[in-house]
Amino acid sequence: MSTSNKIYDFLKAKYLIDDNAFENWKFILFVLVLAMIMITNIHSYEAKIFKIADLSTEVKELRSEFVDRKSELMKLKMESTITQKMKERGIVPSEVPPVKVKVIIEKEPNWWERIWK
C-alpha cells in the first residue's frame, strides 16, 4: 500500500469500519472523555478565578469604606465638633474647671479595737 493510499484511506475514515475498528472506537471514546473532563476542569478553574477576582474587589471596597467611616468617627469625636454640636442645642462648655470630690469613709472599729480603746 502506497503512502497516498494510506492518506486517502485515513481521509475516508476507513479505520472506523475496518476489522479492528472496535479498538479504534475505544481509543476515540477515551480521548473524547478525557477532552470533556479537561474542558469541565478548565471551566471550574476559570469560575474560581472570576470569583476570587470579585471577592478581591469587594474586599478593597470594604476596606476603603472602613477607612472612610473610621476617619468620620475620629472627626465626630473631636472636642471642637462636639462643642459646635452642643452650641446648636444651647449647651456651652463650663467656664469653671471641674473639681475633684474625695469621699472619705470612716471605718468602724472592729470588736478588738473597741475592747482596747
Rosetta constraint file for C-alpha pairs under 8 A:
AtomPair CA 1 CA 5 HARMONIC 6.35 0.50
AtomPair CA 1 CA 6 HARMONIC 6.94 0.50
AtomPair CA 2 CA 6 HARMONIC 6.41 0.50
AtomPair CA 3 CA 7 HARMONIC 6.28 0.50
AtomPair CA 4 CA 8 HARMONIC 6.06 0.50
AtomPair CA 5 CA 9 HARMONIC 5.99 0.50
AtomPair CA 6 CA 10 HARMONIC 6.10 0.50
AtomPair CA 7 CA 11 HARMONIC 6.17 0.50
AtomPair CA 8 CA 12 HARMONIC 6.21 0.50
AtomPair CA 9 CA 13 HARMONIC 6.15 0.50
AtomPair CA 9 CA 14 HARMONIC 5.46 0.50
AtomPair CA 9 CA 15 HARMONIC 7.64 0.50
AtomPair CA 10 CA 14 HARMONIC 6.14 0.50
AtomPair CA 10 CA 15 HARMONIC 6.79 0.50
AtomPair CA 13 CA 17 HARMONIC 7.63 0.50
AtomPair CA 14 CA 18 HARMONIC 6.12 0.50
AtomPair CA 15 CA 20 HARMONIC 7.76 0.50
AtomPair CA 15 CA 21 HARMONIC 5.90 0.50
AtomPair CA 15 CA 24 HARMONIC 7.11 0.50
AtomPair CA 16 CA 21 HARMONIC 4.89 0.50
AtomPair CA 16 CA 22 HARMONIC 7.80 0.50
AtomPair CA 16 CA 24 HARMONIC 6.67 0.50
AtomPair CA 16 CA 25 HARMONIC 6.94 0.50
AtomPair CA 17 CA 21 HARMONIC 5.44 0.50
AtomPair CA 20 CA 24 HARMONIC 6.93 0.50
AtomPair CA 21 CA 25 HARMONIC 6.11 0.50
AtomPair CA 22 CA 26 HARMONIC 6.23 0.50
AtomPair CA 23 CA 27 HARMONIC 6.34 0.50
AtomPair CA 24 CA 28 HARMONIC 6.16 0.50
AtomPair CA 25 CA 29 HARMONIC 6.06 0.50
AtomPair CA 26 CA 30 HARMONIC 6.10 0.50
AtomPair CA 27 CA 31 HARMONIC 6.19 0.50
AtomPair CA 28 CA 32 HARMONIC 6.16 0.50
AtomPair CA 29 CA 33 HARMONIC 6.13 0.50
AtomPair CA 30 CA 34 HARMONIC 6.24 0.50
AtomPair CA 31 CA 35 HARMONIC 6.11 0.50
AtomPair CA 32 CA 36 HARMONIC 6.20 0.50
AtomPair CA 33 CA 37 HARMONIC 6.18 0.50
AtomPair CA 34 CA 38 HARMONIC 6.10 0.50
AtomPair CA 35 CA 39 HARMONIC 6.14 0.50
AtomPair CA 36 CA 40 HARMONIC 6.12 0.50
AtomPair CA 37 CA 41 HARMONIC 6.08 0.50
AtomPair CA 38 CA 42 HARMONIC 6.17 0.50
AtomPair CA 39 CA 43 HARMONIC 6.23 0.50
AtomPair CA 40 CA 44 HARMONIC 6.30 0.50
AtomPair CA 41 CA 45 HARMONIC 6.12 0.50
AtomPair CA 42 CA 46 HARMONIC 6.12 0.50
AtomPair CA 43 CA 47 HARMONIC 6.15 0.50
AtomPair CA 44 CA 48 HARMONIC 6.25 0.50
AtomPair CA 45 CA 49 HARMONIC 6.30 0.50
AtomPair CA 46 CA 50 HARMONIC 6.22 0.50
AtomPair CA 47 CA 51 HARMONIC 6.19 0.50
AtomPair CA 48 CA 52 HARMONIC 6.10 0.50
AtomPair CA 49 CA 53 HARMONIC 6.23 0.50
AtomPair CA 50 CA 54 HARMONIC 6.18 0.50
AtomPair CA 51 CA 55 HARMONIC 6.12 0.50
AtomPair CA 52 CA 56 HARMONIC 6.05 0.50
AtomPair CA 53 CA 57 HARMONIC 6.28 0.50
AtomPair CA 54 CA 58 HARMONIC 6.23 0.50
AtomPair CA 55 CA 59 HARMONIC 6.07 0.50
AtomPair CA 56 CA 60 HARMONIC 6.28 0.50
AtomPair CA 57 CA 61 HARMONIC 6.28 0.50
AtomPair CA 58 CA 62 HARMONIC 6.11 0.50
AtomPair CA 59 CA 63 HARMONIC 6.02 0.50
AtomPair CA 60 CA 64 HARMONIC 6.24 0.50
AtomPair CA 61 CA 65 HARMONIC 6.17 0.50
AtomPair CA 62 CA 66 HARMONIC 6.06 0.50
AtomPair CA 63 CA 67 HARMONIC 6.30 0.50
AtomPair CA 64 CA 68 HARMONIC 6.22 0.50
AtomPair CA 65 CA 69 HARMONIC 6.15 0.50
AtomPair CA 66 CA 70 HARMONIC 6.04 0.50
AtomPair CA 67 CA 71 HARMONIC 6.20 0.50
AtomPair CA 68 CA 72 HARMONIC 6.26 0.50
AtomPair CA 69 CA 73 HARMONIC 6.14 0.50
AtomPair CA 70 CA 74 HARMONIC 6.24 0.50
AtomPair CA 71 CA 75 HARMONIC 6.21 0.50
AtomPair CA 72 CA 76 HARMONIC 6.19 0.50
AtomPair CA 73 CA 77 HARMONIC 6.14 0.50
AtomPair CA 74 CA 78 HARMONIC 6.52 0.50
AtomPair CA 75 CA 81 HARMONIC 7.18 0.50
AtomPair CA 76 CA 81 HARMONIC 5.95 0.50
AtomPair CA 76 CA 82 HARMONIC 6.95 0.50
AtomPair CA 77 CA 81 HARMONIC 7.07 0.50
AtomPair CA 77 CA 82 HARMONIC 6.89 0.50
AtomPair CA 78 CA 82 HARMONIC 6.45 0.50
AtomPair CA 79 CA 83 HARMONIC 6.01 0.50
AtomPair CA 80 CA 84 HARMONIC 6.17 0.50
AtomPair CA 81 CA 85 HARMONIC 6.26 0.50
AtomPair CA 82 CA 86 HARMONIC 6.17 0.50
AtomPair CA 83 CA 87 HARMONIC 6.16 0.50
AtomPair CA 83 CA 92 HARMONIC 7.08 0.50
AtomPair CA 83 CA 93 HARMONIC 7.17 0.50
AtomPair CA 84 CA 88 HARMONIC 6.59 0.50
AtomPair CA 85 CA 89 HARMONIC 6.93 0.50
AtomPair CA 86 CA 90 HARMONIC 6.30 0.50
AtomPair CA 86 CA 91 HARMONIC 5.03 0.50
AtomPair CA 86 CA 92 HARMONIC 6.47 0.50
AtomPair CA 87 CA 91 HARMONIC 5.14 0.50
AtomPair CA 87 CA 92 HARMONIC 5.56 0.50
AtomPair CA 109 CA 113 HARMONIC 5.59 0.50
AtomPair CA 109 CA 114 HARMONIC 6.15 0.50
AtomPair CA 110 CA 114 HARMONIC 6.30 0.50
AtomPair CA 111 CA 115 HARMONIC 6.27 0.50
AtomPair CA 112 CA 116 HARMONIC 6.55 0.50
AtomPair CA 113 CA 117 HARMONIC 6.21 0.50
